[in-house]
Amino acid sequence: MKKRALISVSDKSGIVDFAKELTALDIEILSTGGTKKVLDEAGIATISIEEVTGFPEMMDGRVKTLHPLIHGGLLGRRDKAAHLEAMREHGILPIDYVCVNLYPFKETIQKEQVTTEEAIENIDIGGPSMLRSAAKNYAAVTVVVDPEDYALVLNELKENKQTTLTTREKLAAKVFRHTAAYDAVIADFLTDLSDEKEPEKATFTFERKQDLRYGENSHQTAAFYADAIPVAFSIASAKQLHGKELSYNNIRDADAAIRISREFEKPTVVALKHMNPCGIGTAADIFTAYNYAYEADPISIFGGIIVLNRPVDLLTAEKMHELFLEIIIAPSFEPAAFELLAKKKNLRLLTLDFSRKNAAAAPERVAVLGGMLVQDQDLIEEIPEKWEVVTKRSPSPEELTALAFAWKTVKYVKSNAIVVANDHQTLGIGAGQMNRVGSVKIAVEQAGERINEAVLASDAYFPMDDSVEYAAQHGIKAIVQPGGSIRDKDSIAMADKHGLTMVFTGIRHFRH
């Protein structure tokens, strides 16, 4: 009996050559719809599904392969007498090879102004059913869902007249990963459509974007997976123009820096090191903003990540070229700026579409042992003019501008987080200390003599008045914090004692 292959694909790349090779190996081809038309036009003999089932394609193509003569041929075990007898009794012929890929649901929902009806009609039913049936019976059936695997199957058929069990097993596993991911995208689409916020099951799916040389440390293996539906404003969507491949730590740092850059509308430069900003500058032009970011901490910026929210001009590139930097990310690079920076062969230069920075943000996911935490991103909009002034002295307009700048920054510093800043530049950053006054001391020390006229932001409330006292003794004139401690009155009294102004936002910004 001739071997038979069922071919039905949406992605037709390479399918004609694959089918020709199968025919040359004396394998009979069943096909349907558009695939059959393509193969027929290429002069490849095919048998229609309708000829096998005796039923026409119906309901706008919704029903064509869901039939016992198809699924019996896929699922029937060749090593069980009862299965073989049932197949003989009902005229079911075995199907030995399945080549199927699915309706382009993911691509459809990414189209602008796609309708719900169009999306629903691109949910494939027959394709996943055939794939799953064939994959379940991989002991006897070879199933291919990825055109990249055509060559593997053909090579084994030519060498051994059959595929190996190991190959069939791997291809079956790939099928179930593929259909699981396909269903996850559909589930997420319908979940969003029904406005379900916390479904009983999470169905995230990702696609491997890059194998990494190693993980956080050289003894750890790692890979970079991107969301199946691309997030436009993300490191996953950035385009690398130059330099060596991104590392695990590069990707995490770049992600952190990109998040910070979202907060600012004016020309702004973010310098970041080890997941914390080491300098942020904002100005009327990107060159001045870069100088502010550099001067904020000229030591820590060495070997850091730079994100600029304006195109990189030659003047700014010349300043950055003086330093060793790991990554520069910007909307674009002027040709002369790119030519200069690209002289450093290892410097990674990436572009990102900053016009998409305010697009709807995906939920934030954090892995823990045995599970995953999911939360909204910390993107709450705050209005400084509505903050509560809790001291006798109110902030001046200049102080309020500086407090707003410091507050935008502190939410991206690891807790306990303290930022000392003026209205355009960070001056000192205290991150990740186990007590808040420790972070205050670090930020104040880093600010040094620049602390005159500076303000201080704290990501969470002061549990005691020692932080306020220390800040006041070292020249801080204004403080922004969430408030909410049972000892707020002590901090307020300390601020009043030293003539400080302090405002409460009512919003905490922990970042663990």
N, C-alpha and C positions, 0 to 999 in steps of 0.2 A: 504494500500500500504506500502511495506517495505521502511524503510529509507535507503538512499544510501550515501556512503562515497567514495570520490575520493582520492586515495593515490598515490603520485608520489614524491619521495624524493631522493636527492643526498646523504644527511647525513642519513644513515639508522640506526643510533643508536636508539635502543628502538622501532623500527617500528614493528618488528614481534610481540612483546608482546602487543603493542597498537592495532594492527590489530586483534589479537586473542580475545582481550577483546571486540572490536567492533562486531566481529562475534558472540560472546557469547550473546551480547545484541540484536541479530537478525538484525544487520545492514549489508546490502549488500555492497560489496567492489568492486569498479572500480579501475583498475590500469593499468600501462603501463611500457614497457621497463624493465630496470633492477630491478625496484621495484617489478613488477609483478613476475619476476623470483624468487626473494628472498622469496616472500610470498608463491608462489606455492611450492617451495622447503620445506617450513615450514609446508606444508599441509593446508594452508589457502585458501579457495575457493575465487577466484577472477573472475571478468569479465573484459576482455580487452577493452581498449578504441576503438579498431577497431570494436569490436562487437557492440558497441553503435553507432559509427558514420557511419559504413559501408565503411570507407576508410582506406587503409593500412597506417602505418607509412611510411613516404617518405622523400626524400631529406636529407639523413643521419640523420634522426631524427629531422630535423628542423620543420617539419610539422606533428603533430599528435593530439594535443588537441585543436587547433584553429578551432573550428567547432561549428555551432549553436546548435547542440544537446548537446554539453558540456556547452557552455556559456549560452544558454537558460535555462538549468537546474540550473545554478548558479544565473543568474540575474533575472529570473522570479519572480515577487512579488506574494506571496501567498495570499495577501489581496486585489488583484485587479482582478476583473472578466475578464477583457480584456486580462490580462497576462495569466490567467489560461486557457482561451479559446484558445489563440494562442498556448499554450503548448499542449493542447489536439489535436488541428488541425494538428500540425506538428509532433506529436509523441514525444514530449520532456518530459522526466521524470525529476522531481526535484532531485537535488543533495543537501543533507542536511548538509554534513560534508566534509570539504576539508582539507587534510593534505599534504602540499607541502613545500619543501624547494629547494633551487635553485642550478644551476650549480655552482661549486666552482670557480668563476671568480677571486676573491681576492686571493685565494690560488694559482691559476694558474699563475698569473702575478708576484707572489713572487718567483717563481722558477728561478733558474739560467739559463740564456740563453733561456728563453721562447721565442718562435716565435710569431710574430703578428698573424699569422694564428691560432695558438693554443689558443691564448687569445680570438680572435674573436669567435671561435667555442664554447667557454665557456661563451658566453653571452646568458643567458637564456631568451627566449621570451615567450614560452607557460606557464612557471611556474609563472612569474609575472602577466601575463594576467589572469590566473585562480585565483591567490591570490587576485588581485584587484577586479575581478568580485564578488568573494565570500565576500570580506570585504565590498564592496559597499552594498551588500544585507544582512548585518549582522543581520537585523531584523529577518531573517529566517534561515540564514546559519551560521554554526560554522566553523571558519577557524583557522587552527593551522599551524604556520610557525616555531615554536621553540619546539624541543623535550622536553624541560623543562615543557611545558604546557600540555603534554599528561595526566599526573596524574590528573590535575585540571579538564579536560574535562571528563575523565572517572569517577571521583568521582561524578560529578554533574549528569551524565547520570545514574549512578547506584542509586543515591538517588532520582532523580526527573524524570527520563526517558527523560530529555531534559536539555540543558544548560540554564542558566539564561540570560536574555537580557543584564544585566550588564557585565557578562563574555564575551558574544559575542561582545559587544561594545569595551571592553578592548583588546580583541584579534584582532579585526579589526584595531584598532589604531596601535597595534604592527605590523601588516602586512604592513601598509602604511609607518611606520618608517623603516621597513626592506627593502621594495622595494625602498624607497627613498635613503637609504644608499647604496643599491646595485647599483642603477643607478648612484649615485654620484661617486662611485669608477670607474665605466665604463667611465663616462664623464671625470674624471680626467685623466684616462689612454689615452683616445683618444685625449684629449686636449694637453697632453704632446707629444703624437705621432705626432700631427700636428704642434707642436712648437708654440702654441698660448700662448702668455705671459699675456695678460690682457683680458680674455674673458668677454663677456657682463654679465654673471652670474657666481657667485662663488658657487661651489658645494661641499664644504668640508663636511666630515662626520667623526664622532668620535664614539668610543665605550666606555661605562662606564667601567672603570678599578677598581674604588674603591669609596665606599661611605666614606665620611669624617665625623669625629665627629662634626666638625663645620668649618666655613670659616676663614677669616682673623681675625675675632673676634668671641667670643663664642656665640653671638646672631645671627650669620649668618649661614644659612645652606649651604652646599657645597658638591660637588662630583668631582672626578677626571676622566676626559675623555681622552682617548688616540687616536691618529690618527688610522684610520681603517687599513692603511698600516703602520706597525710599523717603527718608525725612530730608526735606530740601536743605534746611539750614543745619548741617551736622558735619562732623568730621568724615562720616561715611560717604557724604555726597561731595566733599571737597575734591578738586581736581589737582593732582600732583603734576607740576610742570618740570621739576628738577630735583636732583638729590637722591640719596639712597632711600631704600624702603623705610617706611615708618615702623618703629618698634612698638611693643606693647605699651611701654611707658610713654612714648611719644603720643600715641593715640589717646591715652587717658589724659595727659596734660593738655593736648590740643583741644579735647572735648571741654575741659574745664575753662580754658581761655576763651573759647568760642561762646560758651554760656555767658561769661561775664560781658563780652562785647555787646550782647543783645541789649544791655541796660542803657546804652548811651546813644544819643542821636547826633551830638556834635562830633567833629573829628576826634577820635579817641584811639589810644594805643594801650593795649594790655600786655604787660610782660608777666610771665608766669613761670614758676619753678615748683616742681613737686606738688602739684595740685593746688597751690596757693598763689594768688597774685603777689608779685614782689614789687610791682610798680604799675600804676595806672595814671595816664595823663590825658587831659582833654583840653582842647584849645580851638581857635578859629581855623587852624590849618593843621595838617597831619604832621608836618615837620616839627612844629612847636610841640604838638602833643607827644611825639616820640621823645623829644628832649626832656619833657616833663617826666615821662615814664622812666627813662634812663636815669635821670637825676634822682628819682625817688629812692633808688637802691642800685647804684652802679656796680656793686659787688655781686649781688645775687642774680642780676640779669645775665651774667656770664653763663653761657650754656643753656639759656632759657628758651621759652616759646614766645614768639611775638605775634599778636593779632592786631591788625590795623583795619579800621572800618572805612577807610578811604583808599583809593588807588595809591600805589607806592611810586613816588616820583624819584628822580635821580638824586636830588638833594638829601632826601630821607634815606635812600639806599646807600649813599656814601657814608652816612653816619652809622648805619647798621653794619656796613661792611667792615668797619673798624673792630667789630666784636666777633667773638665766637658765639654763634647762635645755632640752635638745633633746627628750628622751624620758623618760617615766616608765612603767615596766612593773611591774605588781603583780597579785596574784590578783584583786583587786577594789578599788573605791574607795567609801568611804562617801558617801552622797548629798551631804552638805555639803562633803566634801573635793573631790569631783568638781566641784561647782558653783564652788568657789573656783579650782581649778586651770584650769578651762575658760575662765576670764576671759582667759587668755592664748591668743589665737586660734591661734597657731602651735605651741604646745606639744603634742606628740604624747602622748596618753594611751592606753595599751594594757593589756589584761588577758590573762593566760595561766594555764592550768590547772596550778598547781604540784603538784597531786596526782599528775600524770603524770611528774614529773621523774625518777623511777627506772625508767621503762619502758625496755625494751631499746633501746639506742642504735644508730642506723644507722652503718655504716662512714663514715669521714671521707674526703672526696675533695678533692684539690688538683690544679688544672690546671697543666700545664707545657707549654711549646712542644712540640707534636707528640704529646702524650699526657696521662696522668693518673696520679697516685699515689693508692693506696687503702690505708688502714690502719684498724685498730680505734681508737676514741677512747681517750684516756688516762684511763681510769676505774678503774684498778687500786685495789683496797681495801687500805689500809695500816693497820697497828696500831702506834701509837707505842710501846706498852709492849714491843714486840718489836724495836725498833730497837737497834742495837749501840752501847753506850757505849764510846768508844775512848780517852777521857781518864781521868786519875786521879780527877777529880771527876765524880760522876753528877749529872744534872739533878734539881732539886727537883720535886715534883708541879706547882708553879705554873709552873716553867720548861718542863716537858714539855707542859703545856697550851698555853703560848705558842708553843712550837716546832711543835706540831701545827697551830695556827692559821696560822702563817707558812708552813708546808709546803703546806697546802691552797691558799694564795694564790700561792705562787711558781710553781706549775705552769702558771699562766695568764698569766704575765708573759713577754714576748718575751726570748729568750736573747740574750746572757748575762743571767741574771735573779738579782737579789738583793732580798730583802724583809727589812726591819727592822720588828718588830712587838712588841706585848705580847700578852696573852691574849685581847684583844677588839677590837683596832684596828691597822691598818697605820699605821706611822709614817714609813717611807721606802721608796721603790721605785726600784731602778735597773734599767733595761730596755734591751735591745738594743745594748749596748756591744760593741765588738770585742775587748775584754779584760775579764776578770772583775773585776780590781781597780778598773777604771773604774766598773763598776756598783756595787761596794761603796762607793766614795767618794760617788757620787750619792745612794745610799740613806742613808748615814750623815749626809751634809750635810743632806738633807731632814728627817731625824728631829730634828736639832738637839739642844736641851737635853732633849728627851723621851726620849733614848736610854738614860737610866738605867733599869736593870732590863729593858731590851729584849733581844730575841733576834734572831738573824739566820738566814735560810734562803737556801741557794744551790741553784739547779736542777740544777747539775752539780758535779763535784768541783773542788777548787782545784788548779790545776797547780803552784802554788808556795805558799810560806807567807806571802807578802806580804799577801794578803787577810785572813788570820787575824790577822796582826800589826796591820794597820790597824784592823780591827774592835775588837781588844782595847784598843788605845791610845785609842779613842774611846768606851769604856764598855760595849761588848757583853759579856755574861756567858755566853751560850750560843749554840751554832751547830748547825744541822742541815744535812747535805749527804749526797749519795749515797755518797761515797768511791769508790775505784777508781783513783786516780792512782798512778803509780809513785813519786810523792813524797808519798804520804799521811803517811808517818812524820814528814816535816818539818812539816806542818801540825799534826799531833798534838802534836809536841814544842813548837811555838809556843803552842798552846792551853794545854798544861800549864805552860809558863813563866809565863803570865799568869793562871793559875788559872781558865781557862775550862772549861766542860763542852762536849763535842762528841759528837754522835751521828751514826752512819752509817745511812742507810735502805736502801742497796743498790739503790735505784731512782732512775734519772735522769728528769728531766722537761723536756727540751728543748722549746721552742716557737718554731719559726722563723716 
